[in-house]
Amino acid sequence: MLSFLTAAASAVFLYMTAVFLVALFKKDNSIVDIAWGPGFILVAAVTFLLKPGFEARHILVMLLVAAWGTRLASHIFRRNWGRGEDFRYAKWRREWGRWFILRSFLQIFMLQGILMLLISSPVIVVNRSREKGLTILDVLGTALWLSGFIFEAVGDHQLKRFKQRPEGRGRIMTTGLWKYSRHPNYFGEAALWWGIFLIALAVPGGWVSIISPVTISFSLLKVSGIPMLERKYQGNAEFAAYARRTSAFFPWFPKKAKKNT
C-alpha cells in the first residue's frame, strides 16, 4: 500500500506544482478548478499501472474516474473561458498581498493536492487489491456513482443553459433539478464518490477509504462548496426566498410558501 501512496503523492505533487506555475504565469489561480478532475485521473492511472495484470474492478474504477474527471474539466474549461479569475481567487489575490505566491502554492494548490489524495483513497485501495470478479457491492456502487454523475452533469447543464438566456442573467436558477436542491451538482459529486467507496468495500481493507466520501461531503457542505458560494448571495432577496423553500444539498420537494394571516 505504501508504494501506491508514495507514487500517487509524488504524481500529485509534481502535477499541482506544474499547475501552480502555469497559474502564476497566467495570473489566474482559477485554472486549479479545471485541473481538479484530471488530477484524479492521474492518481487513478498511476496506481492502475503500478500493478501487473488488471481485473474487472480495476478497469471499472479507472473508467468511472476518467469519465467523471474528463466531463468536469471540460465543463469548467468551457464555463471559465474568457471570464478571467474567479471571484474567490481574485479576493485572495487582493487580501494576501506580498504573501500571495507562497499562500497560493500552499493554501490552494498543495491543499487541493492533499484533498485529491484523500478523496482518491478508494481508487488507490482498489488498484492495489488482487481480488477477482465483481460483487453486489460493485453493482450498487456503480449504480450510486451513475446517479451522482447524472445529477452533477444535468445540474451543470441546466445552470449553463439558464445563464445563457437573457432572462437568466443575474437571476437565481429555481427550475429543473435546482427546484429540489440549491446545489444538485454538489450533491451529485458527493454521491458518486460514495459510490466509488462502496466499490472499495468489496476488497480487503476497503473500509479505510471512508475518508474519501466523508472529506468531499464535508468540504462541499461546510468549507469550500456551499458556504463559500452562498456567501456571494448574502442580501439577495430572491436567493433568500429560494433558500427558505429549497433544500441546500439533498434533493427534496420544496417547501410551500407560508400564507400571511
N, C-alpha and C positions, 0 to 999 in steps of 0.2 A: 504493500500500500504506500509506503514511504517514497518509493521510486516514482510512483504515479503522481503523488502530490508534488514532489520536487520538480518533475518535468512540467506539470501543469503550472506551478507557481513561477517557474523560470520563464515559460512561454508568455504568461500573463504580464510579468514584469517588463519583458522586452517589448511586448505589444503595446502596453499602456504608455511606456516611455516614448515609443515612436509616435503614438497618437498625440501625446503631450507636445512633442517637438513640432509636429505639424500645426497644432493649435496655436503654439507660440508664434510660428511664422505667419499664420493667417490672422492672428489676433482675434481668435474666435474659439472660446472654450466649449461652445455648444456642440462642436463636432464629436465630443465624447459621447453624446447621445446616439449618434449614428454608429459609433464604434462599439456600443454596448452589445448588440446582438451578435455581430461577428466574433467578439471575444469569447462567447460561449461556444461558438462553432470551433474556434481554435482549441479550446480546452478539450472538447469532445474528440476532435480529430487527433490531437497529440496523444491522449490516453487510449484512443481506439487503436492507433498504430503501434503502441508500445508492446501489445500482447500478440504473439504469433497465433494465427488462427482466429476466426471470428464466428461467433454463434449468433443465432437469430436475435437474441436480446440486445447484443452489442449493435447490430445493424439497425434494429428498431429505434433504439435511443439516439443513435447518430442521425438517423433520418428525421426524427422528431425535432431535435435541437437545430439541425440545419434548416428545416422548413421554417421554424419559428424565428431564428436569428436572421435569416435572409429576408423574410417578409417585413420584420420590424425595421431592419436597417433601411430597406427600400422605402418604406413608408415615411420614416423620419427624414431621410435624404430629400425626398420629393416635397415634404412639408416645409422643410427649413431652407430650401434652395432660394437664394436671393433675399432672405429675410434679415440677415445679419445675426449678431449674437443674441441668444435667448435672454429674456429679461432677468432671469435668475443669475446667470453668469455675468451679465453686464453690471448688475448690482454689486456682486462680489468684487468685480474689477475696480469699481469706484471705492468700495469700502476698504479693501485690503492694501491699497496704496503701494508703498515700496516693497511690501512683503508679498505682493501679488504672485510673482513667479513661483516662489517656494511654496506658498499656501495652495496655489493651483495644483502643483505637482503632487503634494501630499494629500490635500483635503478633497480634491476632485478626482484626479487620475489614479493615484495609488489606492485611495479609499474605494473607488469603484472597482479596482482590480481585486481588492480583498473580498468585496461583496461578490464579485464574479466567481471567485474560488469557492466561497461558502455556498452560493446558490447552485454551483455546478457539482456539489458533492455527490448527489445520487448518480450523476453521469460517471464520475470517477469510480464510484463503488461498483457500478455495473460493469464498466470496462475492465476492471481488474479481476472480475469473477470468472469462474470456469464452468459454471452450471450450464447445461444444455437444455434446449427445449423451452417452450413458453408455458406459463401457468395462468390461472384465472386472474392473478394479480396483474399480469401483463395486459390482459384484456381490459380489466377495469381501469388500470392506469392509462391505457391508450384512449379509452372512451372519455375519461375525465380530461385528459390532455386535449382531445379533439373538441370537447365542449368549450374549454377555456380558449383554445385557439380561435374558434368561431366567434366567441364573444369579443375577443380582442380585435380581430380583423374586421368584423362587421361594425363594431363600435367606432373604430378608427375611420372606416369608410363612410359611415353615416355622418360623422362630425365633419369630415373633409368636404363632403357634398353640401352640407348645410352652410359652411363658411364660404363656399364658392358662390352661393346665391346672394344677390344684392340684399334681400330681406334678412339674411343671416348675419351680416356684418355687424359686429358689436352686440349681438344678441346672444341669449343663452339657449343651447340646444336642449329641447324638452320632449322630443319625439323619438320614435324608434326604440332602441334599447335604452336610450337616455331617459325615457319616461319611467323606467323601472329602477335605474341606478344612475347616480350622478357621475359614476366612473366605471362604466361597463368594461372598458378596455383594461383598466387596472384589475378589476375582478377577474377578467379572463386570463391575464398574465399570472396572477397568483394561482388560479385553478389549474393551469397547465403544468405548473411546477409541482403542485400537489399530485398531479397525475404521474409525473416522472418519478416522484418519491414512491408512489405505490408500486411502480415497476421495480424500483430498487429493493423494495421489501421482499421480492422474490429470490434475492440472493443472500447468502450469509452475511450478517453484519450490516444489512441494508438499513436497519433502523437508525443507525448513527447519522444518516443523511437527512433526518428530520430537521436539521439545522437549515436546510435549503428552503423548504416552503415556509418555515417559521420566519426566516430572515426576510424573504421577499414580501410576505404578508405584513410583517411589522413595518418594514420600510415604506410600503405603499400606504398603509393605514395611519402611521404615526410620525413618519420622518419626512422623506423627500417626495412622496406622492401626493396624497390628498391634502395634507395640511399646507404644503408649500403652494400648491396650485390654487386652493380655495382662498388663501390669504390675499390673492390678487383681486378677488371679488368682494372684499370687505367694503361695506357701504353701498353695494349694488342692490337696489330694492328688488329687481327682477330675480336676481340669484337668490336672495334671501327667501322670497316666496317659493321658489323652486326647491330650495333646500328643506323648507318646512314640510313639504309633501313627498319628497323623494328620498329613498334610501341612499346613504352615502356610498355604499360598497356592494353589499349583497343585493341582487335584483329582487325586488318585491313590488307589489301593487302600490301605487301612490296613494297617500292619504287624501281623504276628501277634505275640501276646504270647510272650515267651520263657519256656520252661518251666524251673523250678528243678530242678537235678540234685543 
